[in-house]
Structures are given as structure tokens and as C-alpha cells.
Amino acid sequence: MFKLIAAASVSSFVFGLFGVSWESVDEKIQSEFPGVQSVSTDVLFAWYEASDFKRPIIIDVRKDGEFRVSHLDDALHLESAEAISSVMAERGLGKDTEIIVYCSAGYRSASVAADLQARGFIKVLNLERSLFEWANKGYPMTGASGSTDKVHPFNRAWSVLVNDSLHACLDK
């Protein structure tokens, strides 16, 4: 019981100290990237489950260490709109190709999505609440060693958005 209360107190302290909550993240993304459309984790998961659905290109824009811990199946690891644009051109994919970008909580990927739109890509979606929500819902992820339920929490401030049991590498 004490451990539960202590954990709740720590989470409340971190929320207050850093101001990180899903509501604040959602508001910041909406205000800074109003032209970026999103897709929910539930919808993307349903697309993964549908055998007859041709999925969009899924792109993880996080850093290498984060990607190695866990990522979505079949996700490309490209950290910038420039890299994405280059790979799309190399593969002969047009600017009307459907793309979903994600990161930890959705902010970095929203920025990349906006940059892709500025480069002329017209079917770009940001994964709403990104990998953190995906992990919190228990949806499948792949890591460097295969299937995993762990996620890189990015840093202490952002880690409050991921269930503690899912943290892979955060100093405590």
C-alpha cells in the first residue's frame, strides 16, 4: 500500500514539476502543428490486425537507442523529414504515399509530419500519443532481441506518460 501511495506521490510531483500530462502534450501538439492530422493507436492496431488492409508506411522518428528498445513491427527508423523524403524517393514512392510517423508521445513526430507536409507530402498522419500509448495499451512491439513489452521512457519528465512496469532503461 505504501509503495502505491509513494508511486502516486512521485508521479504527482513529477507532473507538477515538469507539467507533463497527456492533456498538456495534446494541447502543445495541436497549437504548434495545427495542420497535422493524427490517427489513434486503436485505429493503427486494427490496421495491423486486418490481413486484407494495405498499411501505410510506418516511420519511427526516435533516436537509435529508443528504437532498439522497442518499435512497431515493420517500422522504418528515420529520424528526420529529410531522411524520410530521401528514402521515399529511393523507393520510387510518391508524395501521395500514405505515411504514419510516431515517436514517444507524439510531439517529435508531429514536427516531422509538419516538415513532410511542407515538402509536399499529402498523406501524412501522426500517431496520436505515439509509442507510449501503444505500450500502455499492451499492443505488440519489437525490440532488438524480438518481441518486447518495454519502452524507452525518453527521460524522467516524459516517463510519467508510460506505466512504470514498461520502462526499459531509466535511472531511478
Backbone hydrogen bonds, N-H to C=O, Kabsch-Sander energy under -0.5 kcal/mol:
donor,donor_aa,acceptor,acceptor_aa,energy
5,I,1,M,-2.4
6,A,2,F,-3.1
7,A,3,K,-2.5
8,A,4,L,-2.3
9,S,5,I,-2.4
10,V,6,A,-2.6
11,S,7,A,-2.6
12,S,8,A,-2.5
13,F,9,S,-2.5
14,V,10,V,-2.8
15,F,11,S,-2.8
16,G,12,S,-2.5
17,L,13,F,-2.9
18,F,14,V,-3.0
19,G,15,F,-2.5
21,S,19,G,-0.6
25,V,21,S,-2.5
26,D,22,W,-2.9
27,E,23,E,-2.4
28,K,24,S,-2.2
29,I,25,V,-2.5
30,Q,26,D,-2.5
31,S,27,E,-2.5
32,E,28,K,-2.4
33,F,29,I,-2.6
36,V,33,F,-1.8
37,Q,35,G,-0.6
37,Q,124,V,-0.6
39,V,126,N,-2.1
44,L,40,S,-2.3
45,F,41,T,-2.6
46,A,42,D,-2.1
47,W,43,V,-2.0
48,Y,44,L,-2.2
49,E,45,F,-2.0
50,A,46,A,-1.6
51,S,49,E,-0.6
53,F,50,A,-1.1
55,R,53,F,-0.9
57,I,98,E,-2.8
59,I,57,I,-0.5
59,I,100,I,-3.0
60,D,76,L,-3.2
61,V,59,I,-0.6
61,V,102,Y,-2.6
67,F,63,K,-2.3
68,R,64,D,-2.6
69,V,65,G,-1.3
70,S,66,E,-1.7
71,H,142,T,-1.9
75,A,72,L,-2.0
76,L,58,I,-2.9
78,L,60,D,-1.6
78,L,76,L,-0.8
84,I,80,S,-2.3
85,S,81,A,-3.0
86,S,82,E,-2.1
87,V,83,A,-2.4
88,M,84,I,-2.7
89,A,85,S,-2.0
90,E,86,S,-2.5
91,R,87,V,-2.0
92,G,89,A,-1.4
93,L,88,M,-2.9
97,T,94,G,-1.7
99,I,123,K,-2.8
100,I,57,I,-3.0
101,V,125,L,-2.6
102,Y,59,I,-2.2
110,A,106,G,-1.4
111,S,107,Y,-1.9
112,V,108,R,-2.1
113,A,109,S,-2.7
114,A,110,A,-2.4
115,D,111,S,-2.0
116,L,112,V,-2.6
117,Q,113,A,-2.4
118,A,114,A,-2.1
119,R,115,D,-1.2
120,G,117,Q,-1.8
121,F,116,L,-2.3
122,I,95,K,-2.6
123,K,95,K,-0.6
125,L,99,I,-2.6
126,N,37,Q,-2.4
127,L,101,V,-2.8
128,E,39,V,-2.7
128,E,126,N,-0.8
130,S,127,L,-1.8
131,L,103,C,-2.0
132,F,104,S,-2.9
133,E,129,R,-1.9
134,W,130,S,-2.0
135,A,131,L,-3.0
136,N,132,F,-2.6
137,K,133,E,-1.9
138,G,135,A,-1.8
139,Y,134,W,-2.0
141,M,148,T,-0.8
142,T,71,H,-3.0
143,G,146,G,-3.6
144,A,68,R,-2.4
146,G,143,G,-1.7
148,T,141,M,-1.9
151,V,166,L,-2.9
155,N,153,P,-2.4
159,S,155,N,-2.1
160,V,156,R,-0.5
160,V,157,A,-0.8
161,L,158,W,-2.1
162,V,159,S,-1.9
166,L,163,N,-2.4
167,H,164,D,-1.5
168,A,151,V,-1.8
